[in-house]
Amino acid sequence: MNRPANPPMIVMGVSGCGKSTVGRALAEKLGSVFIDGDDLHPPSNKEKMAAGQPLSDADREPWLVTIGQELSRSTRGPAPAVIACSALKRNYRDLLRAHEPSTLFIHLRGAVELIQHRLDERSHEYMPPTLLASQLDTLEALESDEHAIEIDVMRSPEEIVDLVAEALNPQ
């Protein structure tokens, strides 16, 4: 018996929560393609963030449209994509869902101190640790009508991937 295909997924959360690490591992486990949303930012967004300036909604909109198009395109392939994307606001998630209504959001959340520590310990091409506060200010909690799974980043990436896989395919 064929099991149903997994939905396209957005691994979401603030910078430093592990979106790329978890998204890559999740895609591998599910046999899906992984797309890092950071790679889809236009150069102007990357330059702005590298300068320590938070993105505005106007900056994010074309980027989110591109991600939504990638989500939709992926559903026509062998396995829907897993995309790492902050998706911080409800209207951003609504825009993504407008492109692909079946999208499942995997929200990686955790203590600010832990995420700040992770940011301080890594080097990112254009996302300085100083932008965490603006991301936390922007983050809007998932609402009950959003198709989502929330997981604390105190867990290891492997545990997070296993939890998502179990939620997708309960035995």
C-alpha positions in Angstrom: 0.0 0.0 0.0 1.4 3.4 -0.9 1.7 5.9 1.9 0.5 9.4 1.1 3.2 11.9 0.2 4.4 14.2 2.9 3.2 17.8 2.6 5.6 20.5 1.6 7.2 21.9 4.7 8.6 25.2 6.0 11.0 24.8 8.9 10.6 28.2 10.6 11.8 30.3 13.4 14.3 33.0 14.3 17.9 33.0 13.2 20.0 30.5 15.1 17.2 28.1 15.9 18.5 25.4 13.6 16.2 25.7 10.5 18.9 24.8 8.0 20.3 21.9 10.0 16.9 20.4 10.8 15.5 21.1 7.4 18.4 19.4 5.6 18.2 16.3 7.9 14.4 16.2 7.7 14.5 16.3 3.9 17.1 13.5 3.8 15.0 11.3 6.1 11.9 11.9 4.1 13.5 11.6 0.7 12.6 15.2 -0.1 14.6 18.0 -1.6 15.9 20.7 0.8 16.0 24.4 -0.1 17.6 26.9 2.2 15.4 30.0 2.0 18.5 32.1 2.7 19.8 31.2 -0.7 16.7 32.8 -2.3 17.1 36.2 -0.8 17.9 38.9 -3.4 21.3 40.6 -3.0 19.7 43.8 -1.6 18.3 41.8 1.3 21.6 40.2 2.1 23.4 43.5 1.9 20.8 45.1 4.3 21.1 42.3 6.8 24.9 42.3 6.6 24.8 45.9 7.5 22.8 45.0 10.7 19.5 46.4 9.3 16.4 44.4 9.8 14.3 43.6 6.7 11.0 45.4 6.3 7.8 43.6 5.1 8.4 45.2 1.7 11.9 43.7 1.6 10.6 40.3 2.5 7.6 40.1 0.2 9.4 39.2 -3.1 11.5 36.7 -1.2 8.4 35.0 0.3 6.8 34.9 -3.1 9.8 33.1 -4.5 9.7 30.6 -1.6 6.0 30.1 -2.2 6.6 29.4 -5.8 9.3 26.9 -4.9 6.9 25.2 -2.5 4.2 24.9 -5.2 6.7 23.7 -7.8 8.0 21.0 -5.5 4.5 19.4 -5.2 4.7 18.5 -8.9 7.9 16.5 -8.3 8.5 13.2 -6.7 8.5 14.6 -3.1 7.5 18.0 -1.9 10.3 20.3 -0.6 11.4 21.1 2.9 12.4 24.8 3.0 14.1 26.7 5.8 12.4 30.1 6.1 11.9 32.3 9.1 8.2 32.8 8.3 8.0 35.0 11.4 4.6 36.7 10.9 1.1 35.3 10.2 0.8 37.3 7.0 4.1 35.8 5.8 2.8 32.3 6.4 -0.5 33.2 4.8 1.4 34.4 1.7 3.3 31.1 1.6 0.0 29.1 2.0 -1.5 31.1 -0.8 1.0 29.4 -3.1 0.7 26.0 -1.5 -2.2 25.5 0.9 -1.1 22.1 2.2 2.2 23.6 3.6 3.1 22.3 7.1 5.1 24.6 9.3 7.7 23.2 11.7 8.3 25.9 14.2 11.6 25.6 16.0 11.4 27.6 19.2 13.5 27.9 22.3 15.0 30.0 25.1 16.4 33.3 23.9 19.6 32.7 25.8 20.2 29.4 24.0 19.5 30.8 20.6 21.7 33.9 21.3 24.5 31.6 22.4 24.2 29.6 19.1 24.3 32.8 17.1 27.4 34.0 19.0 29.2 30.8 18.3 28.6 30.7 14.5 29.6 32.8 11.5 26.9 33.6 9.0 27.4 35.2 5.6 25.1 38.1 6.3 23.0 37.5 9.4 24.7 39.1 12.4 23.7 38.0 15.9 22.6 41.5 16.7 19.5 41.0 14.5 18.0 38.3 16.9 16.2 41.0 18.9 14.4 42.4 15.8 13.4 38.8 14.7 12.0 38.1 18.2 10.1 41.4 18.1 8.7 40.4 14.6 7.8 36.7 15.5 4.1 36.1 15.8 2.9 32.9 17.5 1.3 30.2 15.4 -2.5 30.3 15.6 -4.7 27.3 16.2 -5.9 27.2 12.5 -2.4 26.9 11.1 -1.1 23.5 10.1 2.0 23.3 12.3 4.2 21.4 14.7 6.1 23.3 17.4 9.3 21.8 18.8 11.7 23.1 21.4 15.3 23.4 20.2 16.7 22.0 23.4 16.2 18.7 21.6 18.9 17.5 19.2 18.4 17.9 15.5 18.0 14.1 15.3 15.3 14.1 17.9 13.5 16.9 16.2 13.6 15.1 12.8 12.3 11.9 14.5 9.4 13.8 16.2 8.4 15.4 12.9 8.6 12.0 11.1 6.5 10.4 13.8 3.9 13.1 13.6 3.7 12.7 9.8 3.5 8.9 9.9 2.0 7.7 13.2 2.1 3.9 13.5 
